[in-house]
Each structure stands twice: as C-alpha cells, then as structure tokens.
Amino acid sequence: MSEFLEIAKQTPVPIPTLEILALLIILSISLVFKATRVGLLVSYLFVFRWGWLFIQETFRGQNETLLVSYLAFGVLVTALSVVMMLRSTD
C-alpha cells in the first residue's frame, strides 16, 4: 500500500482545464436548479475519469487487471447510484 501512495505522490496528473471549467459550470447549474442528485452523479463521473487518467498515466497498460477492476467497480457504482436516485424519496 505504501508503494501505491508513493507513486500517487510523485505522479503528476494533468487534468484538462476545459474539464474543470465544465465541471464547475455543470455543478453550478445543478445547484441553482436544486438538482443535487445530478450534481453528485456528475461529480462522480468527472472524478472517475480523472482517476482513469491517473491509472493510465501511472501504469501505462502494465496492469490490465487494475484497469478492468477499476472500470468494473466504476460502472457498478454508477449503475447502483442511478438506480437509487430513480427511487422515490417518500
């Protein structure tokens, strides 16, 4: 685990400025219209994408198991989130 933390500390992750701007605009709109569930899902998807960029930059295709498991858990969490958000809040 400490090896992963050392890699995470030393690896620069270039996050495109346009993506940060898009995230801020979408989150601002979702807060103005009180669509907090949409804002949470959008935030998760952006962070998921940035994590994907970090993994690709760090491991450069060396560890396919990590990429597949990251993708599988990401899709699972997204699907569960959407299902729970569609449920009634009564």
PALUMLO-916493 format. One record per atom (N, C-alpha, C): residue in three letters; x negated, z negated, y. Coordinates in steps of 0.1 Angstrom, whole numbers, plus 5000, padded with zeros to 4 digits. Each point is the difference from the previous one (the first is absolute). Last residue first. Example, Ala and Ser with C-alpha at 12.3 -4.5 7.8 and 13.67 -1.06 7.14 Angstrom:
BEGIN
ser487249294978
ser499150005011
ser500849925011
ala499750014943
ala500950005012
ala499150005012
This chain:
BEGIN
asp540050105093
asp501149905000
asp499749874994
thr497650455006
thr499549875005
thr501049895001
ser499250464966
ser500849945011
ser499449875004
arg497050394979
arg501049914996
arg500749945012
leu496350305003
leu501350064999
leu501149914996
met495449865002
met500550035014
met501450065000
met497649934959
met500549875006
met500550025014
val498250384978
val501249954993
val500549875006
val496050175017
val501150095004
val501349954993
ser496049784988
ser500449975014
ser501250085004
leu498150094958
leu500749885000
leu500449965014
ala497450394996
ala501350014993
ala500849875000
thr495649985016
thr500850085009
thr501450024995
val496849794973
val500449925011
val500950075010
leu498250254964
leu500949904995
leu500549915011
val496750325010
val501350064998
val501049904995
gly495649855005
gly500650045013
gly501350064999
phe497649904961
phe500549885006
phe500650035014
ala497950364978
ala501249954992
ala500649885006
leu496050175019
leu501150095003
leu501349954992
tyr496049774993
tyr500449995014
tyr501250085003
ser498050064958
ser500749875001
ser500549975014
val497450394993
val501350014993
val500849875001
leu495650005017
leu500950095008
leu501450014994
leu496649764976
leu500449935012
leu501050085009
thr498150204962
thr501049904996
thr500449925012
glu496650325004
glu501350065000
glu501149904996
asn495050005020
asn500849914993
asn501550055000
gln496550235022
gln499349954989
gln500949924991
gly500950245044
gly500450054987
gly499349954988
arg499149845045
arg499850144999
arg500350064986
phe500049535023
phe499650034986
phe499850154998
thr501049835044
thr499149904994
thr499550054987
glu503350255025
glu498750005007
glu499049914993
gln504450014983
gln499450134999
gln498650015006
ile502649615006
ile499650014986
ile499350144998
phe501949925042
phe498849914998
phe499550014986
leu503950245012
leu498850065006
leu498849914998
trp504149834985
trp499650124992
trp498750075006
gly502049655024
gly499349954988
gly499550114991
trp502650125037
trp498749965004
trp499249934989
arg504550124991
arg499250125003
arg498649965004
phe503149664996
phe499750054986
phe499150135002
val501749815039
val498949914994
val499650054986
phe503650225021
phe498850025007
phe498849924995
leu504349934981
leu499550134996
leu498750035008
tyr502249595010
tyr499450004986
tyr499550144997
ser502349965040
ser498749935001
ser499350004986
val504350185002
val499150095007
val498649935001
leu503649744984
leu499650114990
leu499050095006
leu501749675028
leu499249944989
leu499650104990
gly502950145034
gly498749965006
gly499149944989
val504550084989
val499350135001
val498649975005
arg502849644999
arg499750044987
arg499250135000
thr501749825041
thr498849934995
thr499650044986
ala502950175040
ala499950054987
ala498749944994
lys502049985047
lys500249894990
lys500050054986
phe499050255042
phe501350024993
phe500349904989
val495949975024
val501050025011
val501450014994
leu496349984970
leu500349875006
leu501150015011
ser498350404980
ser500849924990
ser500349865005
ile497350285027
ile501450054999
ile500849924990
ser495549905003
ser500749965013
ser501450054999
leu497250124965
leu500449864999
leu500749955013
ile498450454998
ile501149984990
ile500449854999
ile496350115028
ile501350065005
ile501149974991
leu495749864986
leu500549925011
leu501350065006
leu497950244966
leu500549884995
leu500549915011
ala497950405012
ala501350034993
ala500649874995
leu495749975018
leu500950035010
leu501450034994
ile496549954971
ile500249875006
ile501150025011
glu498550394979
glu500849924991
glu500349865006
leu497150295023
leu501450055000
leu500949924991
thr495449915001
thr500749955012
thr501450055000
pro497249944954
pro500350105010
pro500849945012
ile496549744968
ile501550025001
ile500350095011
pro495549874968
pro500550075012
pro501550024999
val496549634979
val501250084997
val500550075012
pro495149764980
pro500950045011
pro501150094996
thr497149624972
thr500550145000
thr500850025013
gln498049574986
gln499050105004
gln500550145002
lys502649624984
lys499449965013
lys499150115006
ala502050044956
ala501050015011
ala499549975014
ile497249954962
ile500350145002
ile501050025011
glu499249564986
glu498850065007
glu500250145003
leu503349804975
leu500149955014
leu498850055007
phe500150094954
phe501050085007
phe500149965015
glu497249754972
glu499450135002
glu501050095008
ser501349574986
ser499249995012
ser499350145003
met502749944961
met500850005012
met499150005013
